[in-house]
Amino acid sequence: ACNYDSNSAYNDGSCVYSQLPFDCNGNCANGGNLFSITVAGGEYDSEISWEIITFDEIDAGVASGNSGTYTLCLIDDCHTLWMYDSYGDGWNGAYYDISDESGSIASGGLVSGYQGFDVFGTCLGGCTDVSAFNYNPSAQADDDSCIPVILGCTDPEAGNYDINANTDDGTCSDGIPGCTDQ
């Protein structure tokens, strides 16, 4: 209780408890920072819901709700906002806006479908496409830097060197290609 008294001999029912996400001093109980999320503005707000998790899902279920405005305490991390629509036609014009004391840090909405997600916070950018030449397994948010795999000979000393190739396909050959019939 916020008003715990070690001198009290019995509980008289006067205990006062903090209201999550705050501690007894009004600070974020998880040591994070204060944010607000507003989810509203759609034609069918009763169909929409959302959930925020940390990117690595260690703190799965950090916050969740429906349309409305909520106060959140988020640690400095990469977060994923999952957006859901029970009807499956997107949020019908509804949007989310996540703000801190300096203003909006992330906004968007679910354009179509049953679910979608956006990533926000302190995230490591990189290529998240596993089939790309420069795939980065440590990347938490795709930064549109993916480069497609181009197969070919990557040995500049080979006769069939392909300047555009970024992945060797084992076809390199010595010498100069051409007709060898006499």
DRENKE-726237 format. One record per atom (N, C-alpha, C, CB): residue number from 1; x, y, z; atom name. Coordinates in Angstrom, 2 decimals. Glycine has a CB too. Layout:
N
   nr        x        y        z  atom
  NUM        X        Y        Z    CA
...
***
This chain:
182
   nr        x        y        z  atom
    1     0.85    -1.19     0.00     N
    1     0.00     0.00     0.00    CA
    1     0.89     1.25     0.00     C
    1    -0.96     0.00     1.23    CB
    2     0.41     2.28    -0.63     N
    2     1.17     3.53    -0.72    CA
    2     1.28     4.22     0.65     C
    2     0.51     4.48    -1.73    CB
    3     0.31     3.99     1.50     N
    3     0.32     4.65     2.81    CA
    3     0.62     3.65     3.93     C
    3    -1.03     5.33     3.06    CB
    4     1.44     2.66     3.64     N
    4     1.82     1.67     4.64    CA
    4     2.41     2.36     5.87     C
    4     2.84     0.66     4.06    CB
    5     1.99     1.90     7.06     N
    5     2.47     2.46     8.31    CA
    5     2.97     1.31     9.17     C
    5     1.35     3.29     9.05    CB
    6     4.28     1.24     9.37     N
    6     4.87     0.15    10.15    CA
    6     4.47     0.21    11.61     C
    6     6.38     0.19    10.03    CB
    7     3.94     1.35    12.07     N
    7     3.51     1.49    13.47    CA
    7     2.09     1.00    13.70     C
    7     3.62     2.95    13.91    CB
    8     1.33     0.74    12.64     N
    8    -0.06     0.30    12.79    CA
    8    -0.11    -1.12    13.32     C
    8    -0.81     0.40    11.44    CB
    9    -1.04    -1.36    14.25     N
    9    -1.20    -2.68    14.86    CA
    9    -2.18    -3.55    14.09     C
    9    -1.64    -2.54    16.29    CB
   10    -3.12    -2.93    13.36     N
   10    -4.10    -3.68    12.59    CA
   10    -4.53    -2.86    11.37     C
   10    -5.33    -4.06    13.46    CB
   11    -5.09    -3.56    10.39     N
   11    -5.54    -2.90     9.15    CA
   11    -6.93    -2.34     9.39     C
   11    -5.54    -3.89     7.94    CB
   12    -7.03    -1.01     9.25     N
   12    -8.33    -0.35     9.47    CA
   12    -9.08    -0.08     8.16     C
   12    -8.12     0.97    10.21    CB
   13    -8.57    -0.67     7.05     N
   13    -9.25    -0.48     5.77    CA
   13    -8.90     0.81     5.06     C
   13   -10.71    -0.54     5.97    CB
   14    -7.91     1.53     5.55     N
   14    -7.57     2.83     4.95    CA
   14    -6.44     2.74     3.93     C
   14    -7.18     3.81     6.03    CB
   15    -6.01     1.54     3.58     N
   15    -4.90     1.38     2.62    CA
   15    -5.24     2.01     1.27     C
   15    -4.56    -0.11     2.44    CB
   16    -4.26     2.67     0.71     N
   16    -4.39     3.28    -0.61    CA
   16    -3.36     2.62    -1.51     C
   16    -4.18     4.85    -0.55    CB
   17    -3.80     2.15    -2.68     N
   17    -2.92     1.45    -3.61    CA
   17    -2.74     2.27    -4.88     C
   17    -3.49     0.05    -3.95    CB
   18    -1.59     2.09    -5.49     N
   18    -1.34     2.77    -6.76    CA
   18    -2.22     2.16    -7.84     C
   18     0.15     2.69    -7.17    CB
   19    -2.51     2.94    -8.86     N
   19    -3.29     2.46    -9.99    CA
   19    -2.34     2.24   -11.15     C
   19    -4.43     3.46   -10.37    CB
   20    -2.22     0.99   -11.59     N
   20    -1.34     0.71   -12.72    CA
   20    -1.75     1.55   -13.92     C
   20    -1.36    -0.79   -13.08    CB
   21    -0.81     2.06   -14.67     N
   21     0.59     1.67   -14.73    CA
   21     1.51     2.47   -13.82     C
   21     1.06     1.80   -16.13    CB
   22     0.97     3.14   -12.80     N
   22     1.78     4.03   -11.96    CA
   22     2.13     3.40   -10.62     C
   22     1.06     5.33   -11.73    CB
   23     3.26     3.88   -10.05     N
   23     3.61     3.49    -8.69    CA
   23     3.00     4.50    -7.72     C
   23     5.16     3.39    -8.51    CB
   24     3.31     4.39    -6.45     N
   24     2.73     5.27    -5.44    CA
   24     3.13     6.73    -5.60     C
   24     3.13     4.80    -4.07    CB
   25     4.23     6.98    -6.31     N
   25     4.70     8.35    -6.51    CA
   25     4.22     8.94    -7.84     C
   25     6.21     8.39    -6.46    CB
   26     3.41     8.20    -8.58     N
   26     2.89     8.69    -9.86    CA
   26     3.82     8.47   -11.03     C
   26     2.60    10.14    -9.74    CB
   27     4.90     7.71   -10.80     N
   27     5.83     7.38   -11.88    CA
   27     5.42     6.06   -12.52     C
   27     7.29     7.30   -11.36    CB
   28     5.94     5.79   -13.72     N
   28     5.66     4.52   -14.38    CA
   28     6.23     3.39   -13.53     C
   28     6.26     4.49   -15.81    CB
   29     5.40     2.45   -13.16     N
   29     5.79     1.35   -12.28    CA
   29     6.85     0.45   -12.91     C
   29     4.58     0.52   -11.90    CB
   30     6.87     0.36   -14.25     N
   30     7.84    -0.51   -14.92    CA
   30     9.15     0.21   -15.23     C
   30     7.24    -1.07   -16.19    CB
   31     9.29     1.45   -14.78     N
   31    10.50     2.22   -15.06    CA
   31    10.50     2.83   -16.44     C
   31    11.70     1.34   -14.90    CB
   32     9.42     2.68   -17.17     N
   32     9.34     3.22   -18.53    CA
   32     8.94     4.67   -18.56     C
   32     8.36     2.42   -19.34    CB
   33     8.52     5.10   -19.73     N
   33     8.10     6.48   -19.96    CA
   33     6.61     6.53   -20.26     C
   33     8.90     7.11   -21.11    CB
   34     6.01     7.67   -19.97     N
   34     4.58     7.85   -20.14    CA
   34     4.22     8.15   -21.59     C
   34     4.08     8.98   -19.24    CB
   35     3.25     7.40   -22.10     N
   35     2.73     7.56   -23.46    CA
   35     1.22     7.52   -23.41     C
   35     3.29     6.47   -24.42    CB
   36     0.61     8.00   -24.47     N
   36    -0.83     7.80   -24.62    CA
   36    -1.08     7.25   -26.02     C
   36    -1.63     9.14   -24.40    CB
   37    -2.10     6.43   -26.14     N
   37    -2.52     5.93   -27.44    CA
   37    -3.99     6.24   -27.60     C
   37    -2.24     4.40   -27.58    CB
   38    -4.31     6.82   -28.74     N
   38    -5.69     7.07   -29.10    CA
   38    -6.01     6.21   -30.31     C
   38    -5.95     8.59   -29.40    CB
   39    -7.10     5.47   -30.22     N
   39    -7.57     4.64   -31.33    CA
   39    -9.02     5.05   -31.56     C
   39    -7.43     3.08   -31.02    CB
   40    -9.29     5.65   -32.71     N
   40   -10.64     6.19   -32.94    CA
   40   -10.82     6.61   -34.39     C
   40   -10.92     7.38   -32.00    CB
   41   -12.01     7.10   -34.67     N
   41   -12.29     7.75   -35.94    CA
   41   -12.86     6.88   -37.03     C
   41   -11.09     8.36   -36.43    CB
   42   -13.10     5.62   -36.73     N
   42   -13.59     4.73   -37.77    CA
   42   -15.11     4.65   -37.83     C
   42   -13.03     3.36   -37.55    CB
   43   -15.55     4.05   -38.89     N
   43   -16.99     3.88   -39.10    CA
   43   -17.55     2.78   -38.19     C
   43   -17.28     3.56   -40.57    CB
   44   -16.73     1.77   -37.89     N
   44   -17.18     0.64   -37.06    CA
   44   -16.15     0.39   -35.95     C
   44   -17.38    -0.64   -37.93    CB
   45   -15.98     1.34   -35.04     N
   45   -14.98     1.22   -33.98    CA
   45   -15.20     0.02   -33.07     C
   45   -14.97     2.48   -33.15    CB
   46   -16.42    -0.50   -33.01     N
   46   -16.70    -1.65   -32.15    CA
   46   -16.01    -2.92   -32.66     C
   46   -18.20    -1.88   -32.05    CB
   47   -15.54    -2.92   -33.91     N
   47   -14.87    -4.10   -34.49    CA
   47   -13.37    -4.12   -34.22     C
   47   -15.10    -4.13   -35.98    CB
   48   -12.81    -3.01   -33.74     N
   48   -11.35    -2.91   -33.69    CA
   48   -10.79    -3.13   -32.29     C
   48   -10.92    -1.55   -34.20    CB
   49    -9.58    -3.69   -32.27     N
   49    -8.83    -3.85   -31.04    CA
   49    -7.35    -3.80   -31.39     C
   49    -9.19    -5.19   -30.30    CB
   50    -6.52    -3.74   -30.37     N
   50    -5.07    -3.62   -30.59    CA
   50    -4.33    -4.20   -29.39     C
   50    -4.66    -2.14   -30.82    CB
   51    -3.04    -4.47   -29.63     N
   51    -2.15    -4.97   -28.58    CA
   51    -0.74    -4.49   -28.88     C
   51    -2.21    -6.53   -28.48    CB
   52    -0.04    -4.04   -27.85     N
   52     1.37    -3.65   -28.00    CA
   52     2.21    -4.69   -27.29     C
   52     1.63    -2.22   -27.42    CB
   53     3.23    -5.19   -27.99     N
   53     4.20    -6.10   -27.40    CA
   53     5.59    -5.56   -27.70     C
   53     4.03    -7.56   -27.95    CB
   54     6.59    -5.95   -26.91     N
   54     7.96    -5.60   -27.28    CA
   54     8.32    -6.46   -28.47     C
   54     8.96    -5.80   -26.10    CB
   55     9.23    -5.98   -29.30     N
   55     9.53    -6.66   -30.56    CA
   55     9.96    -8.10   -30.34     C
   55    10.62    -5.91   -31.30    CB
   56    10.77    -8.34   -29.31     N
   56    11.25    -9.70   -29.07    CA
   56    10.24   -10.54   -28.29     C
   56    12.56    -9.65   -28.31    CB
   57     9.08    -9.97   -28.00     N
   57     7.96   -10.62   -27.32    CA
   57     8.29   -11.08   -25.90     C
   57     7.51   -11.79   -28.12    CB
   58     9.37   -10.55   -25.32     N
   58     9.67   -10.86   -23.91    CA
   58     8.57   -10.28   -23.03     C
   58    11.07   -10.30   -23.50    CB
   59     8.16    -9.06   -23.33     N
   59     7.06    -8.41   -22.60    CA
   59     5.79    -8.48   -23.42     C
   59     7.41    -6.95   -22.26    CB
   60     5.40    -9.68   -23.86     N
   60     4.18    -9.82   -24.65    CA
   60     3.01    -9.27   -23.85     C
   60     3.93   -11.31   -25.04    CB
   61     2.13    -8.58   -24.52     N
   61     0.96    -8.03   -23.84    CA
   61     1.27    -6.84   -22.98     C
   61     0.33    -9.07   -23.02    CB
   62     2.15    -5.94   -23.43     N
   62     2.47    -4.72   -22.68    CA
   62     1.22    -3.90   -22.45     C
   62     3.53    -3.89   -23.42    CB
   63     0.37    -3.79   -23.45     N
   63    -0.88    -3.04   -23.35    CA
   63    -1.83    -3.52   -24.43     C
   63    -0.63    -1.50   -23.47    CB
   64    -3.12    -3.36   -24.20     N
   64    -4.11    -3.72   -25.21    CA
   64    -5.39    -2.95   -24.94     C
   64    -4.37    -5.25   -25.22    CB
   65    -6.26    -2.91   -25.95     N
   65    -7.53    -2.21   -25.77    CA
   65    -8.36    -2.20   -27.02     C
   65    -7.28    -0.80   -25.32    CB
   66    -9.38    -1.37   -26.99     N
   66   -10.28    -1.17   -28.12    CA
   66   -10.18     0.30   -28.51     C
   66   -11.77    -1.58   -27.77    CB
   67   -11.22     0.86   -29.13     N
   67   -11.18     2.27   -29.45    CA
   67   -11.24     3.08   -28.15     C
   67   -12.34     2.66   -30.41    CB
   68   -10.59     4.22   -28.15     N
   68   -10.53     5.08   -26.96    CA
   68    -9.14     5.63   -26.78     C
   68   -10.96     4.30   -25.72    CB
   69    -8.91     6.29   -25.65     N
   69    -7.60     6.83   -25.32    CA
   69    -7.10     6.16   -24.05     C
   69    -7.66     8.38   -25.14    CB
   70    -5.86     5.70   -24.08     N
   70    -5.27     4.96   -22.98    CA
   70    -3.94     5.57   -22.59     C
   70    -5.09     3.48   -23.35    CB
   71    -3.61     5.48   -21.30     N
   71    -2.31     5.91   -20.79    CA
   71    -1.44     4.68   -20.63     C
   71    -2.44     6.68   -19.43    CB
   72    -0.21     4.74   -21.16     N
   72     0.70     3.60   -21.16    CA
   72     2.04     3.99   -20.56     C
   72     0.90     3.06   -22.58    CB
   73     2.71     3.04   -19.98     N
   73     4.10     3.18   -19.57    CA
   73     4.89     2.18   -20.39     C
   73     4.29     2.96   -18.02    CB
   74     5.74     2.66   -21.29     N
   74     6.52     1.79   -22.16    CA
   74     7.99     1.96   -21.89     C
   74     6.21     2.08   -23.64    CB
   75     8.70     0.84   -21.81     N
   75    10.14     0.90   -21.67    CA
   75    10.75     1.30   -23.02     C
   75    10.72    -0.46   -21.18    CB
   76    11.96     1.81   -22.99     N
   76    12.65     2.21   -24.22    CA
   76    13.08     0.94   -24.94     C
   76    13.88     3.13   -23.91    CB
   77    12.34     0.60   -26.00     N
   77    12.56    -0.66   -26.70    CA
   77    11.89    -0.56   -28.06     C
   77    12.00    -1.87   -25.88    CB
   78    12.02    -1.59   -28.83     N
   78    11.31    -1.70   -30.10    CA
   78     9.98    -2.40   -29.82     C
   78    12.16    -2.49   -31.18    CB
   79     8.88    -1.77   -30.19     N
   79     7.55    -2.30   -29.91    CA
   79     6.81    -2.61   -31.20     C
   79     6.75    -1.31   -29.06    CB
   80     5.91    -3.57   -31.13     N
   80     5.03    -3.90   -32.24    CA
   80     3.61    -3.63   -31.80     C
   80     5.21    -5.39   -32.70    CB
   81     2.89    -2.83   -32.59     N
   81     1.47    -2.59   -32.35    CA
   81     0.71    -3.51   -33.30     C
   81     1.08    -1.08   -32.58    CB
   82     0.04    -4.50   -32.74     N
   82    -0.82    -5.38   -33.53    CA
   82    -2.20    -4.78   -33.58     C
   82    -0.86    -6.83   -32.94    CB
   83    -2.77    -4.69   -34.77     N
   83    -4.11    -4.13   -34.98    CA
   83    -5.02    -5.25   -35.46     C
   83    -4.08    -2.94   -36.02    CB
   84    -6.22    -5.33   -34.88     N
   84    -7.15    -6.39   -35.21    CA
   84    -8.50    -5.80   -35.62     C
   84    -7.33    -7.36   -34.03    CB
   85    -9.18    -6.50   -36.52     N
   85   -10.53    -6.12   -36.92    CA
   85   -11.37    -7.40   -36.95     C
   85   -10.54    -5.39   -38.31    CB
   86   -12.40    -7.47   -36.12     N
   86   -13.18    -8.71   -36.00    CA
   86   -13.99    -9.03   -37.25     C
   86   -14.10    -8.61   -34.82    CB
   87   -14.31    -8.04   -38.06     N
   87   -15.08    -8.27   -39.28    CA
   87   -14.19    -8.63   -40.48     C
   87   -15.92    -7.03   -39.61    CB
   88   -12.93    -8.20   -40.43     N
   88   -11.98    -8.53   -41.48    CA
   88   -11.89    -7.54   -42.62     C
   88   -12.33    -9.83   -42.04    CB
   89   -12.46    -6.35   -42.43     N
   89   -12.41    -5.35   -43.50    CA
   89   -11.56    -4.14   -43.14     C
   89   -13.82    -4.90   -43.85    CB
   90   -10.64    -4.30   -42.20     N
   90    -9.79    -3.19   -41.78    CA
   90   -10.52    -2.29   -40.80     C
   90    -9.33    -2.39   -42.99    CB
   91    -9.89    -1.18   -40.49     N
   91   -10.41    -0.28   -39.46    CA
   91   -11.37     0.77   -40.01     C
   91    -9.27     0.39   -38.76    CB
   92   -11.71     0.73   -41.28     N
   92   -12.72     1.63   -41.87    CA
   92   -12.51     3.09   -41.50     C
   92   -14.11     1.21   -41.44    CB
   93   -11.29     3.56   -41.69     N
   93   -10.98     4.96   -41.42    CA
   93   -10.47     5.24   -40.03     C
   93   -12.18     5.79   -41.66    CB
   94   -10.54     4.28   -39.13     N
   94   -10.01     4.49   -37.77    CA
   94    -8.49     4.58   -37.84     C
   94   -10.45     3.33   -36.81    CB
   95    -7.90     5.18   -36.86     N
   95    -6.46     5.39   -36.81    CA
   95    -5.98     5.19   -35.39     C
   95    -6.08     6.81   -37.33    CB
   96    -4.68     5.04   -35.24     N
   96    -4.07     5.10   -33.92    CA
   96    -3.06     6.22   -33.93     C
   96    -3.40     3.74   -33.53    CB
   97    -2.84     6.80   -32.78     N
   97    -1.80     7.81   -32.61    CA
   97    -1.17     7.57   -31.24     C
   97    -2.39     9.28   -32.73    CB
   98     0.13     7.33   -31.24     N
   98     0.87     7.13   -29.99    CA
   98     1.70     8.38   -29.77     C
   98     1.76     5.83   -30.04    CB
   99     1.57     8.97   -28.58     N
   99     2.24    10.23   -28.27    CA
   99     2.97    10.16   -26.94     C
   99     1.24    11.39   -28.26    CB
  100     4.04    10.93   -26.84     N
  100     4.69    11.16   -25.56    CA
  100     4.64    12.66   -25.30     C
  100     6.17    10.63   -25.55    CB
  101     5.41    13.14   -24.33     N
  101     5.32    14.57   -23.98    CA
  101     5.78    15.49   -25.11     C
  101     6.15    14.85   -22.75    CB
  102     6.53    14.96   -26.07     N
  102     7.00    15.80   -27.18    CA
  102     6.07    15.78   -28.38     C
  102     8.38    15.36   -27.60    CB
  103     5.05    14.90   -28.36     N
  103     4.10    14.83   -29.47    CA
  103     3.99    13.42   -30.02     C
  103     4.51    15.79   -30.57    CB
  104     3.42    13.32   -31.21     N
  104     3.16    12.03   -31.84    CA
  104     4.46    11.34   -32.23     C
  104     2.27    12.21   -33.08    CB
  105     4.58    10.05   -31.87     N
  105     5.76     9.28   -32.24    CA
  105     5.43     8.19   -33.26     C
  105     6.38     8.65   -31.00    CB
  106     4.15     7.85   -33.38     N
  106     3.73     6.83   -34.35    CA
  106     2.24     6.97   -34.61     C
  106     4.07     5.40   -33.84    CB
  107     1.85     6.75   -35.85     N
  107     0.43     6.81   -36.18    CA
  107     0.18     5.94   -37.41     C
  107    -0.04     8.28   -36.43    CB
  108    -1.07     5.56   -37.60     N
  108    -1.42     4.73   -38.74    CA
  108    -2.76     4.09   -38.52     C
  108    -0.36     3.67   -38.98    CB
  109    -2.98     2.96   -39.19     N
  109    -4.23     2.23   -39.07    CA
  109    -4.17     0.95   -39.86     C
  109    -5.41     3.09   -39.54    CB
  110    -5.21     0.14   -39.73     N
  110    -5.32    -1.12   -40.45    CA
  110    -6.19    -0.87   -41.68     C
  110    -5.91    -2.25   -39.55    CB
  111    -5.57    -0.84   -42.85     N
  111    -6.27    -0.49   -44.09    CA
  111    -7.25    -1.58   -44.50     C
  111    -5.27    -0.24   -45.21    CB
  112    -6.84    -2.85   -44.38     N
  112    -7.73    -3.95   -44.77    CA
  112    -7.34    -5.20   -44.01     C
  112    -7.67    -4.20   -46.30    CB
  113    -8.23    -6.17   -44.00     N
  113    -7.94    -7.46   -43.40    CA
  113    -8.30    -7.57   -41.93     C
  113    -6.52    -7.76   -43.58    CB
  114    -8.00    -8.75   -41.39     N
  114    -8.28    -9.05   -39.99    CA
  114    -7.22    -8.53   -39.03     C
  114    -8.43   -10.53   -39.82    CB
  115    -5.96    -8.46   -39.51     N
  115    -4.89    -8.02   -38.64    CA
  115    -3.74    -7.44   -39.44     C
  115    -4.41    -9.17   -37.76    CB
  116    -2.94    -6.66   -38.75     N
  116    -1.73    -6.08   -39.31    CA
  116    -0.92    -5.52   -38.17     C
  116    -2.06    -4.98   -40.36    CB
  117     0.28    -5.04   -38.47     N
  117     1.11    -4.50   -37.41    CA
  117     1.96    -3.35   -37.91     C
  117     1.99    -5.59   -36.81    CB
  118     2.37    -2.52   -36.98     N
  118     3.35    -1.47   -37.20    CA
  118     4.39    -1.59   -36.11     C
  118     2.68    -0.04   -37.22    CB
  119     5.61    -1.20   -36.42     N
  119     6.72    -1.24   -35.48    CA
  119     7.10     0.19   -35.13     C
  119     7.94    -2.04   -36.06    CB
  120     7.34     0.45   -33.86     N
  120     7.74     1.80   -33.43    CA
  120     8.67     1.69   -32.23     C
  120     6.50     2.66   -33.08    CB
  121     9.33     2.77   -31.91     N
  121    10.23     2.82   -30.76    CA
  121    11.68     2.81   -31.21     C
  121     9.97     1.65   -29.81    CB
  122    12.55     2.31   -30.35     N
  122    13.97     2.24   -30.63    CA
  122    14.25     0.89   -31.28     C
  122    14.82     2.44   -29.33    CB
  123    14.27     0.88   -32.61     N
  123    14.37    -0.37   -33.35    CA
  123    15.61    -0.38   -34.23     C
  123    13.11    -0.60   -34.20    CB
  124    16.23    -1.54   -34.37     N
  124    17.36    -1.72   -35.27    CA
  124    16.82    -1.95   -36.67     C
  124    18.27    -2.90   -34.82    CB
  125    17.12    -1.06   -37.59     N
  125    16.67    -1.19   -38.96    CA
  125    17.56    -2.10   -39.77     C
  125    16.60     0.17   -39.62    CB
  126    17.02    -2.61   -40.86     N
  126    17.78    -3.48   -41.75    CA
  126    16.84    -4.24   -42.66     C
  126    18.65    -4.44   -40.95    CB
  127    17.41    -5.13   -43.44     N
  127    16.62    -5.96   -44.35    CA
  127    16.08    -7.17   -43.60     C
  127    17.47    -6.40   -45.58    CB
  128    14.76    -7.35   -43.59     N
  128    14.15    -8.47   -42.87    CA
  128    13.63    -9.56   -43.80     C
  128    13.00    -7.95   -42.01    CB
  129    13.93    -9.46   -45.10     N
  129    13.51   -10.47   -46.08    CA
  129    14.56   -11.58   -46.13     C
  129    13.31    -9.83   -47.51    CB
  130    14.21   -12.77   -45.64     N
  130    15.18   -13.87   -45.56    CA
  130    15.70   -14.31   -46.92     C
  130    14.55   -15.06   -44.86    CB
  131    15.00   -13.99   -48.00     N
  131    15.47   -14.39   -49.33    CA
  131    16.37   -13.33   -49.96     C
  131    14.28   -14.67   -50.24    CB
  132    16.59   -12.22   -49.30     N
  132    17.40   -11.13   -49.87    CA
  132    18.89   -11.37   -49.65     C
  132    17.00    -9.78   -49.25    CB
  133    19.70   -10.78   -50.52     N
  133    21.16   -10.89   -50.45    CA
  133    21.69   -10.33   -49.13     C
  133    21.80   -10.17   -51.63    CB
  134    21.12    -9.24   -48.66     N
  134    21.62    -8.57   -47.46    CA
  134    20.70    -8.75   -46.25     C
  134    21.80    -7.10   -47.74    CB
  135    20.02    -9.90   -46.16     N
  135    19.16   -10.19   -45.00    CA
  135    19.93   -10.02   -43.70     C
  135    18.60   -11.63   -45.10    CB
  136    19.32    -9.34   -42.73     N
  136    19.94    -9.12   -41.44    CA
  136    19.07    -9.76   -40.36     C
  136    20.15    -7.59   -41.16    CB
  137    19.46   -10.90   -39.81     N
  137    18.63   -11.57   -38.80    CA
  137    18.47   -10.76   -37.52     C
  137    19.21   -12.92   -38.48    CB
  138    19.32    -9.77   -37.31     N
  138    19.22    -8.93   -36.10    CA
  138    18.28    -7.75   -36.29     C
  138    20.59    -8.43   -35.70    CB
  139    17.88    -7.47   -37.53     N
  139    17.02    -6.31   -37.80    CA
  139    15.64    -6.51   -37.17     C
  139    16.88    -6.08   -39.32    CB
  140    15.12    -5.43   -36.57     N
  140    13.81    -5.46   -35.92    CA
  140    12.76    -4.76   -36.76     C
  140    13.89    -4.83   -34.55    CB
  141    13.18    -3.90   -37.67     N
  141    12.25    -3.16   -38.52    CA
  141    12.84    -3.07   -39.93     C
  141    11.96    -1.74   -37.94    CB
  142    12.05    -3.40   -40.93     N
  142    12.53    -3.34   -42.31    CA
  142    12.71    -1.89   -42.73     C
  142    11.55    -4.07   -43.26    CB
  143    13.87    -1.58   -43.30     N
  143    14.16    -0.20   -43.71    CA
  143    14.20    -0.04   -45.24     C
  143    15.49     0.24   -43.11    CB
  144    13.60    -0.97   -45.96     N
  144    13.54    -0.94   -47.43    CA
  144    14.91    -0.99   -48.09     C
  144    12.81     0.31   -47.89    CB
  145    15.88    -1.61   -47.43     N
  145    17.24    -1.69   -47.98    CA
  145    17.53    -3.04   -48.63     C
  145    18.25    -1.42   -46.90    CB
  146    16.55    -3.93   -48.70     N
  146    16.78    -5.28   -49.21    CA
  146    17.26    -5.26   -50.66     C
  146    15.50    -6.12   -49.11    CB
  147    18.24    -6.12   -50.94     N
  147    18.81    -6.26   -52.28    CA
  147    18.52    -7.69   -52.75     C
  147    20.36    -5.95   -52.29    CB
  148    17.92    -7.86   -53.93     N
  148    17.63    -9.22   -54.40    CA
  148    18.91    -9.99   -54.70     C
  148    16.75    -9.17   -55.65    CB
  149    18.85   -11.30   -54.58     N
  149    19.97   -12.17   -54.92    CA
  149    20.08   -12.22   -56.44     C
  149    19.79   -13.61   -54.32    CB
  150    21.29   -11.97   -56.95     N
  150    21.57   -12.08   -58.38    CA
  150    22.68   -13.11   -58.53     C
  150    21.97   -10.68   -59.01    CB
  151    22.33   -14.27   -59.09     N
  151    23.28   -15.35   -59.26    CA
  151    24.18   -15.11   -60.47     C
  151    22.55   -16.68   -59.40    CB
  152    25.41   -15.59   -60.37     N
  152    26.36   -15.49   -61.48    CA
  152    27.77   -15.71   -60.98     C
  152    26.24   -14.13   -62.16    CB
  153    28.72   -15.51   -61.84     N
  153    30.12   -15.67   -61.50    CA
  153    30.61   -14.38   -60.85     C
  153    30.97   -16.03   -62.75    CB
  154    31.15   -14.49   -59.63     N
  154    31.60   -13.30   -58.89    CA
  154    33.12   -13.18   -58.84     C
  154    31.04   -13.32   -57.47    CB
  155    33.83   -14.03   -59.58     N
  155    35.29   -13.98   -59.60    CA
  155    35.74   -13.05   -60.73     C
  155    35.90   -15.40   -59.78    CB
  156    36.30   -11.87   -60.39     N
  156    36.69   -10.92   -61.44    CA
  156    37.81   -11.44   -62.35     C
  156    37.14    -9.62   -60.80    CB
  157    38.50   -12.49   -61.95     N
  157    39.57   -13.07   -62.77    CA
  157    39.02   -14.09   -63.78     C
  157    40.62   -13.73   -61.88    CB
  158    37.78   -14.52   -63.60     N
  158    37.20   -15.54   -64.48    CA
  158    36.77   -14.92   -65.80     C
  158    36.00   -16.23   -63.80    CB
  159    36.77   -15.75   -66.82     N
  159    36.39   -15.28   -68.15    CA
  159    34.91   -14.92   -68.25     C
  159    36.71   -16.33   -69.16    CB
  160    34.10   -15.49   -67.42     N
  160    32.66   -15.21   -67.48    CA
  160    32.17   -14.42   -66.25     C
  160    31.87   -16.51   -67.60    CB
  161    33.06   -13.59   -65.72     N
  161    32.71   -12.75   -64.57    CA
  161    31.46   -11.90   -64.87     C
  161    33.91   -11.82   -64.20    CB
  162    30.52   -11.88   -63.92     N
  162    29.29   -11.09   -64.06    CA
  162    29.33    -9.95   -63.05     C
  162    28.00   -11.98   -63.84    CB
  163    29.53    -8.75   -63.55     N
  163    29.65    -7.58   -62.68    CA
  163    28.39    -7.31   -61.86     C
  163    29.98    -6.35   -63.51    CB
  164    27.24    -7.80   -62.32     N
  164    25.97    -7.58   -61.61    CA
  164    25.67    -8.64   -60.55     C
  164    24.84    -7.54   -62.60    CB
  165    26.39    -9.76   -60.58     N
  165    26.13   -10.85   -59.64    CA
  165    26.60   -10.48   -58.24     C
  165    26.81   -12.14   -60.11    CB
  166    25.82   -10.87   -57.24     N
  166    26.24   -10.68   -55.85    CA
  166    26.32   -12.01   -55.10     C
  166    25.28    -9.73   -55.15    CB
  167    25.96   -13.11   -55.78     N
  167    26.01   -14.44   -55.17    CA
  167    26.58   -15.40   -56.21     C
  167    24.59   -14.90   -54.67    CB
  168    27.70   -16.04   -55.87     N
  168    28.35   -16.94   -56.82    CA
  168    27.52   -18.21   -56.99     C
  168    29.77   -17.29   -56.35    CB
  169    27.32   -18.60   -58.25     N
  169    26.51   -19.79   -58.54    CA
  169    27.36   -20.98   -58.99     C
  169    25.48   -19.46   -59.59    CB
  170    28.69   -20.86   -58.88     N
  170    29.58   -21.97   -59.22    CA
  170    29.86   -22.12   -60.70     C
  170    29.01   -23.22   -58.71    CB
  171    29.52   -21.15   -61.52     N
  171    29.70   -21.27   -62.97    CA
  171    30.97   -20.59   -63.48     C
  171    28.51   -20.69   -63.68    CB
  172    31.79   -20.06   -62.60     N
  172    33.01   -19.37   -63.05    CA
  172    33.92   -20.33   -63.82     C
  172    33.78   -18.76   -61.84    CB
  173    34.53   -19.81   -64.89     N
  173    35.44   -20.63   -65.69    CA
  173    36.68   -19.82   -66.01     C
  173    34.75   -21.13   -66.99    CB
  174    37.80   -20.53   -66.15     N
  174    39.05   -19.88   -66.49    CA
  174    39.08   -19.57   -67.97     C
  174    40.24   -20.75   -66.10    CB
  175    39.83   -18.58   -68.35     N
  175    40.03   -18.26   -69.75    CA
  175    38.92   -17.40   -70.32     C
  175    40.14   -19.50   -70.54    CB
  176    39.04   -17.18   -71.60     N
  176    38.11   -16.32   -72.33    CA
  176    37.12   -17.21   -73.06     C
  176    38.87   -15.39   -73.31    CB
  177    35.83   -16.95   -72.87     N
  177    34.85   -17.78   -73.57    CA
  177    34.82   -17.45   -75.06     C
  177    33.45   -17.59   -72.94    CB
  178    34.50   -18.42   -75.88     N
  178    34.40   -18.22   -77.32    CA
  178    34.38   -19.56   -78.04     C
  178    35.55   -17.36   -77.83    CB
  179    34.49   -19.51   -79.34     N
  179    34.46   -20.72   -80.16    CA
  179    35.79   -21.42   -80.07     C
  179    34.11   -20.39   -81.63    CB
  180    35.78   -22.70   -79.78     N
  180    37.01   -23.47   -79.71    CA
  180    37.13   -24.52   -80.80     C
  180    37.11   -24.14   -78.37    CB
  181    36.16   -24.56   -81.77     N
  181    36.23   -25.49   -82.90    CA
  181    37.27   -25.00   -83.91     C
  181    34.82   -25.64   -83.58    CB
  182    38.10   -25.94   -84.46     N
  182    39.12   -25.55   -85.44    CA
  182    38.68   -25.83   -86.83     C
  182    40.41   -26.26   -85.18    CB
***
